[in-house]
Amino acid sequence: MTIRSATMEEWFAIHGLFVRYANSLDHGDVESVVACFLPDATLDSPVLGKFAAHAGIRDFAQRTASLLQDGVQFRHVVSNLVADVEGDRASARCYLLDFRTRAGRTQLLSPGEYRCDLRKVDGDWRFATRVVTMDQAFSQEDL
């Protein structure tokens, strides 16, 4: 097999996964975030650290959900998705704008990028790895 750009159908399915992840995270839907990942997936966040497998991904998503209970709202906006496919595997990246609203004040935490490896299992794309990079450093205290 050779690596090629995603077909329109593949692109929309992969884009849908990125959007489902962002919306689930922003609404504190922990189990929907976990469902976006393969059971042995990894997630690497420059702010929250590294997480492995569904238990780790769940911990990551619960940390974000706990902030929502404290009155914080996040908006993860993804754009400019590029995906390359080889059989049932893909690599994809997109830009990220990460907004936080607290006490009626909205702030762009930092632009960044998601770089991901994906696998298609039972007809659905899932994240195998997700690496988040941010253009400007910020800490957990900024959340």
C-alpha positions as CSV (number, residue, x, y, z in Angstrom):
1,M,0.0,0.0,0.0
2,T,1.1,3.5,-0.6
3,I,0.4,6.7,1.4
4,R,-2.1,9.0,-0.3
5,S,-4.3,11.9,0.5
6,A,-7.6,11.0,2.0
7,T,-10.5,10.6,-0.3
8,M,-13.4,13.0,0.3
9,E,-15.3,10.3,2.2
10,E,-12.3,9.5,4.4
11,W,-11.6,13.1,5.0
12,F,-15.1,13.8,6.2
13,A,-15.0,10.8,8.5
14,I,-11.7,11.8,10.0
15,H,-12.8,15.4,10.3
16,G,-15.9,14.2,12.0
17,L,-13.8,12.4,14.6
18,F,-11.8,15.6,15.3
19,V,-15.0,17.6,15.7
20,R,-16.7,14.9,17.9
21,Y,-13.6,14.9,20.2
22,A,-13.6,18.7,20.5
23,N,-17.3,19.0,21.2
24,S,-17.2,16.1,23.7
25,L,-14.3,17.6,25.5
26,D,-15.9,21.1,25.6
27,H,-19.1,19.7,27.0
28,G,-17.5,17.5,29.6
29,D,-18.8,14.2,28.0
30,V,-15.9,12.1,29.3
31,E,-17.1,8.7,27.8
32,S,-17.6,10.3,24.3
33,V,-14.0,11.6,24.5
34,V,-12.7,8.1,25.5
35,A,-14.7,6.5,22.6
36,C,-12.7,8.6,20.1
37,F,-9.6,6.7,21.0
38,L,-8.4,3.1,20.5
39,P,-8.1,1.1,23.8
40,D,-4.2,1.4,23.7
41,A,-4.1,5.0,22.5
42,T,-1.8,7.7,23.9
43,L,-2.4,11.4,24.3
44,D,0.4,13.9,24.9
45,S,-0.6,17.4,26.1
46,P,2.0,20.1,26.8
47,V,-0.2,21.4,29.6
48,L,-1.7,18.3,31.3
49,G,1.0,15.7,30.5
50,K,1.0,12.2,28.9
51,F,-1.9,9.8,29.1
52,A,-2.1,6.1,28.0
53,A,-5.0,3.7,27.2
54,H,-8.6,4.4,27.9
55,A,-8.0,4.8,31.7
56,G,-5.5,7.6,31.0
57,I,-7.7,9.3,28.4
58,R,-10.6,9.1,30.8
59,D,-8.4,10.8,33.5
60,F,-7.5,13.6,31.0
61,A,-11.1,14.2,30.0
62,Q,-12.3,14.2,33.6
63,R,-9.7,16.9,34.5
64,T,-11.3,19.1,31.8
65,A,-14.8,18.2,32.9
66,S,-14.0,19.2,36.5
67,L,-13.1,22.7,35.3
68,L,-16.5,23.0,33.6
69,Q,-18.1,22.3,37.0
70,D,-16.1,25.3,38.3
71,G,-17.8,27.6,35.7
72,V,-15.1,27.5,33.0
73,Q,-16.1,26.9,29.4
74,F,-13.7,25.7,26.7
75,R,-14.1,26.0,22.9
76,H,-11.6,23.9,21.0
77,V,-11.8,25.0,17.4
78,V,-10.1,22.9,14.7
79,S,-9.4,23.8,11.2
80,N,-7.1,23.1,8.2
81,L,-7.3,19.3,8.5
82,V,-4.8,17.4,6.4
83,A,-5.1,13.6,6.3
84,D,-3.0,10.9,4.6
85,V,-4.2,7.4,4.4
86,E,-2.6,4.0,4.0
87,G,-5.1,1.2,4.1
88,D,-6.7,1.2,7.6
89,R,-4.2,3.7,9.0
90,A,-4.0,7.4,8.7
91,S,-1.9,10.4,9.9
92,A,-3.7,13.7,10.3
93,R,-3.0,17.1,11.6
94,C,-5.0,20.3,12.0
95,Y,-4.7,23.7,13.6
96,L,-6.3,24.3,17.0
97,L,-7.6,27.5,18.7
98,D,-8.2,26.9,22.3
99,F,-10.5,29.4,24.0
100,R,-11.4,29.6,27.7
101,T,-14.3,31.6,29.2
102,R,-14.4,32.3,32.9
103,A,-16.5,34.8,34.7
104,G,-17.8,36.2,31.4
105,R,-14.3,36.9,30.0
106,T,-13.0,34.9,27.0
107,Q,-9.3,34.4,26.3
108,L,-7.4,32.6,23.6
109,L,-5.1,30.3,25.6
110,S,-2.9,29.7,22.5
111,P,-3.1,28.6,18.9
112,G,-1.7,25.1,18.4
113,E,-1.8,21.9,16.4
114,Y,-3.0,18.4,16.8
115,R,-0.9,15.7,15.2
116,C,-2.5,12.3,15.2
117,D,-2.1,8.7,14.0
118,L,-5.4,7.0,13.4
119,R,-6.7,3.5,12.7
120,K,-9.9,2.4,11.2
121,V,-11.6,-0.3,13.2
122,D,-15.0,-1.8,12.3
123,G,-15.5,1.0,9.8
124,D,-14.8,3.9,12.2
125,W,-11.7,6.0,12.6
126,R,-10.2,6.3,16.1
127,F,-7.1,8.1,17.5
128,A,-4.1,5.8,18.1
129,T,-1.9,8.7,19.1
130,R,-2.6,12.4,19.6
131,V,0.2,14.9,20.2
132,V,-0.9,18.5,21.0
133,T,1.6,21.3,20.5
134,M,0.9,24.9,21.5
135,D,2.5,28.0,19.9
136,Q,2.6,29.7,23.3
137,A,3.2,28.0,26.6
138,F,0.6,28.1,29.3
139,S,0.1,26.1,32.5
140,Q,-2.7,24.4,34.3
141,E,-3.1,27.4,36.5
142,D,-4.1,29.4,33.3
143,L,-7.1,27.0,32.8
